């Protein structure tokens, strides 16, 4: 994650300088050894992509229980009572 932040943080727009910063950074990355860059990019993305793949087949989706649990059902029911039923 730290390497990801080092690579991406300077690309975040700040006071209209984003385009120049991104272009300069892209030029420097283009000068890197392509295989090493691709390997590092794959490594940085591999864990999140594994988690996404697992979630798609129904395993290890941490948000599912949170969004479909009792707490959410109670909050949704309360919101309906406050808005729809009182209108």
Rosetta constraint file for C-alpha pairs under 8 A:
AtomPair CA 1 CA 5 HARMONIC 6.30 0.50
AtomPair CA 1 CA 44 HARMONIC 7.45 0.50
AtomPair CA 2 CA 6 HARMONIC 6.27 0.50
AtomPair CA 3 CA 7 HARMONIC 6.19 0.50
AtomPair CA 4 CA 8 HARMONIC 6.06 0.50
AtomPair CA 4 CA 44 HARMONIC 6.98 0.50
AtomPair CA 5 CA 9 HARMONIC 5.23 0.50
AtomPair CA 6 CA 10 HARMONIC 7.36 0.50
AtomPair CA 7 CA 11 HARMONIC 7.89 0.50
AtomPair CA 8 CA 12 HARMONIC 7.06 0.50
AtomPair CA 10 CA 21 HARMONIC 7.02 0.50
AtomPair CA 10 CA 22 HARMONIC 7.74 0.50
AtomPair CA 11 CA 18 HARMONIC 6.09 0.50
AtomPair CA 11 CA 21 HARMONIC 6.23 0.50
AtomPair CA 11 CA 22 HARMONIC 5.36 0.50
AtomPair CA 11 CA 25 HARMONIC 7.90 0.50
AtomPair CA 12 CA 18 HARMONIC 6.38 0.50
AtomPair CA 13 CA 17 HARMONIC 6.38 0.50
AtomPair CA 13 CA 18 HARMONIC 4.44 0.50
AtomPair CA 13 CA 19 HARMONIC 7.95 0.50
AtomPair CA 14 CA 18 HARMONIC 6.22 0.50
AtomPair CA 17 CA 21 HARMONIC 6.20 0.50
AtomPair CA 18 CA 22 HARMONIC 5.86 0.50
AtomPair CA 19 CA 23 HARMONIC 6.03 0.50
AtomPair CA 20 CA 24 HARMONIC 6.03 0.50
AtomPair CA 21 CA 25 HARMONIC 6.06 0.50
AtomPair CA 22 CA 26 HARMONIC 5.94 0.50
AtomPair CA 23 CA 27 HARMONIC 6.17 0.50
AtomPair CA 24 CA 28 HARMONIC 6.39 0.50
AtomPair CA 25 CA 29 HARMONIC 6.20 0.50
AtomPair CA 26 CA 30 HARMONIC 6.08 0.50
AtomPair CA 27 CA 31 HARMONIC 6.60 0.50
AtomPair CA 28 CA 32 HARMONIC 6.91 0.50
AtomPair CA 29 CA 37 HARMONIC 7.87 0.50
AtomPair CA 30 CA 34 HARMONIC 7.65 0.50
AtomPair CA 32 CA 36 HARMONIC 7.63 0.50
AtomPair CA 32 CA 37 HARMONIC 6.59 0.50
AtomPair CA 33 CA 37 HARMONIC 6.17 0.50
AtomPair CA 34 CA 38 HARMONIC 6.03 0.50
AtomPair CA 35 CA 39 HARMONIC 6.02 0.50
AtomPair CA 36 CA 40 HARMONIC 6.16 0.50
AtomPair CA 37 CA 41 HARMONIC 6.13 0.50
AtomPair CA 38 CA 42 HARMONIC 6.10 0.50
AtomPair CA 39 CA 43 HARMONIC 6.17 0.50
AtomPair CA 40 CA 44 HARMONIC 6.16 0.50
AtomPair CA 41 CA 45 HARMONIC 6.20 0.50
AtomPair CA 42 CA 46 HARMONIC 5.73 0.50
AtomPair CA 43 CA 47 HARMONIC 7.64 0.50
AtomPair CA 45 CA 49 HARMONIC 6.10 0.50
AtomPair CA 46 CA 50 HARMONIC 6.07 0.50
AtomPair CA 47 CA 51 HARMONIC 6.33 0.50
AtomPair CA 48 CA 52 HARMONIC 6.22 0.50
AtomPair CA 49 CA 53 HARMONIC 6.11 0.50
AtomPair CA 50 CA 54 HARMONIC 6.15 0.50
AtomPair CA 51 CA 55 HARMONIC 6.17 0.50
AtomPair CA 51 CA 60 HARMONIC 7.54 0.50
AtomPair CA 51 CA 61 HARMONIC 7.98 0.50
AtomPair CA 52 CA 56 HARMONIC 6.24 0.50
AtomPair CA 53 CA 57 HARMONIC 6.64 0.50
AtomPair CA 54 CA 58 HARMONIC 6.45 0.50
AtomPair CA 54 CA 59 HARMONIC 5.10 0.50
AtomPair CA 54 CA 60 HARMONIC 6.20 0.50
AtomPair CA 54 CA 61 HARMONIC 7.34 0.50
AtomPair CA 55 CA 59 HARMONIC 5.17 0.50
AtomPair CA 55 CA 60 HARMONIC 5.72 0.50
AtomPair CA 55 CA 61 HARMONIC 4.73 0.50
AtomPair CA 61 CA 65 HARMONIC 7.88 0.50
AtomPair CA 62 CA 66 HARMONIC 7.21 0.50
AtomPair CA 63 CA 67 HARMONIC 6.02 0.50
AtomPair CA 64 CA 68 HARMONIC 5.89 0.50
AtomPair CA 64 CA 69 HARMONIC 7.91 0.50
AtomPair CA 65 CA 69 HARMONIC 5.23 0.50
AtomPair CA 66 CA 71 HARMONIC 7.82 0.50
AtomPair CA 66 CA 72 HARMONIC 7.22 0.50
AtomPair CA 67 CA 72 HARMONIC 5.91 0.50
AtomPair CA 68 CA 72 HARMONIC 6.20 0.50
AtomPair CA 68 CA 73 HARMONIC 7.00 0.50
AtomPair CA 69 CA 73 HARMONIC 6.46 0.50
AtomPair CA 70 CA 74 HARMONIC 6.13 0.50
AtomPair CA 71 CA 75 HARMONIC 6.24 0.50
AtomPair CA 72 CA 76 HARMONIC 6.03 0.50
AtomPair CA 73 CA 77 HARMONIC 6.13 0.50
AtomPair CA 74 CA 78 HARMONIC 6.14 0.50
AtomPair CA 75 CA 79 HARMONIC 6.16 0.50
AtomPair CA 76 CA 80 HARMONIC 6.21 0.50
AtomPair CA 77 CA 81 HARMONIC 6.22 0.50
AtomPair CA 78 CA 82 HARMONIC 6.16 0.50
AtomPair CA 79 CA 83 HARMONIC 6.10 0.50
AtomPair CA 79 CA 84 HARMONIC 7.97 0.50
AtomPair CA 80 CA 84 HARMONIC 5.18 0.50
AtomPair CA 80 CA 85 HARMONIC 6.44 0.50
AtomPair CA 81 CA 85 HARMONIC 5.00 0.50
AtomPair CA 81 CA 86 HARMONIC 6.63 0.50
AtomPair CA 82 CA 86 HARMONIC 5.97 0.50
AtomPair CA 83 CA 87 HARMONIC 6.22 0.50
